[in-house]
Amino acid sequence: MIDPIFLVEAVVNGVLLGGVLALLALGLNLIFGVVDIVWIAYVDLVALAMYAVYFLVTLYGVPLWLAGLAGIGVGAVLGVLVHLLIISPILTSPPINQLLATGGLLFFIQSFATLLWSTDHRSVRVTLPTLEVAGIFVSFTRLVAFALALVAMIVLYLFLTRTYTGTAIRAVSQDREAIALMGARPQRLYLVTSAVGGAMAGVAGALLIIQYAVHPYFGAAFGPLTFMICVLGGLGNMVGAFFAAFIMAQVISVGGVLVSTEMGYVIAFVIFIVLIFVRPGGIFGRRT
Amino acid sequence: MSPGRLAAGLGLLVLVLVPVLPLGAAEEYIWHVIIQIFFWSFVGTAWSLMGRFGLVSLGHGAFLGVGAYTSVLLWNLLAMTPWVGGPLAVLLALVLALVVAYPCSRFQVVGHYFALVTLAVGEVVRLLIIAERDWTGGSLGVSLKTAGTASGLWTLQFPDKRVFYYVGLGVWLFGLWVWARVDRSMARSAMEAIGEDETAAAAVGIHVTRFKMGITALSAALTAVGGVLLAQYLAYANPDTLSGIGVSLRIVFAVVLGGMYSLLGPSVGTALTIALSEYLRIYFGIKLIGIAETLYGLALILFIIFLPAGIWGSLAAAWRRRATPARPAPA
């Protein structure tokens, strides 16, 4: 029998992992909900933002907080570029072609990163003390990243609910034909959404680089999980994805401690497959 | 004899003669590349059986991995001949395909959702192979135990590459034959109707679930055959090279590059990608690792935007237009 203290620690780590996954899923879900295209390469954009922060800090000696902000900018620019260069020419193509085009981008980013920066694992080491509460060890770095991730999500929420552009973006995701009749320009909104989604990738990258090492296949490691979370929460459903992220993170973290790391993921994927059949609209969606 | 048939016959003759031609010192290498093209083209053709009807699977690595690992492990652990282990492996892949396909068609999991479910299935298989490392070798992969002096037809191990060359050629032609059979069958019309509108297809009396499961089972079984043969040829199986997302996407992309709606499209795409990566590998050597894949990814994006029917698909369409100029292109 496993010492309960490890289980509690696994739960706590699961919550922290959940924050990371929720942040990753949020930007992807925003883009999916509005532009109706799954960016298979989304997590690879996150990896590029991580590289940007890494090089700014280690090569140019930029302070971490400033590099992090720059990373958000890099993410936003990448989001705009992806939309203008890849998505807008195939906006009316069959969904499968769109999926495959961003899949090509995934190959391109992963191998171009290998070409430029080799397969070395790189991370920005932030040495913060480890907290010990009642025998449970929690990394302070992860705690800070978790808090900042929550802040980013709240900012996104306020942007979507309190600003004019945010309201228009939500309107597109509800009915893309009607919004054009209301006088808004969907093309411009798509661009803004891609920029915001890209900026969220930048935020995720800036917060991830202080916890994880980045390497060309970082996107492959976190990508599948991120889609599963979006689908589980209901594609386009922000709140759903947020909770789905924490559920999946718990399964992975606790399953990892109880069985093995791989089996934790296997259980999570199997739960995903089964839930798709039972609740195709996501765990919080209504069946149509 | 039409020029098309003549060209096909000549091409086939050249392929049959390659192993007897004097190719000098590089002959083993040339055979190796062509053998790989045969096997992967076969797998790509199997994939396109589903893909062309809108059933885009991003998890064919699962069937490939189940096929390869089952037969290799049965041989390694129980000394079971691939003639028994192979069919068992295909059977296992078939069961997996049906277990996934049944709920998918019952609950109308289509489009993005189907792609993501199959993606998850592929990951599950890869992770299980890694997790059961005590007998699968985990992420280090597993080598096929050599049969030594017993190599031959019974063990399906041949030191001579030329044997695998003809096996590959045969299997590839078989794959094309299956593709053409499906193309001319009633199933094709039914599947096309299902791909366009499932509810409407069901309304005119097409048994949606049966057709979908049938085509998925066929595609998965052929893919597993490819997995068994690739493992026999390479004498090695690895969760990343014969299973998982990387392989699954590679299959899909080769097919898309060539064109998934035409008979030779998957083969042309596979041949081009393998030839390109081999060429770049030799040209750049160990410098610039990743350049092949970079160009590959770039080509994919450009192809999907500008040439969605693929290289071969577009060429074939242009040829048909030239041959019959009066007929307007079907919408």
Interface residues (C-beta under 8 A of the other chain):
Chain A: V38 I86 P89 I90 S93 P94 P95 I96 N97 L99 L100 A101 G103 G104 L105 L106 F107 F108 I109 Q110 S111 F112 A113 T114 L115 S118 P216 A220 P224 F227 M228 V231 L235 S260 E262 M263 Y265 V266 F269 V270 F272 I273 I276 F277 P280
Chain B: G54 V56 V100 P103 C104 R106 F107 Q108 V109 G111 H112 Y113 A115 L116 V117 L119 A120 V121 E123 V124 L127 L128 I130 A131 I245 G246 L249 V252 F253 V256 L288 I289 G290 I291 A292 E293 T294 Y296 G297 L298 A299 L300 I301 F303 I304 I305 P308
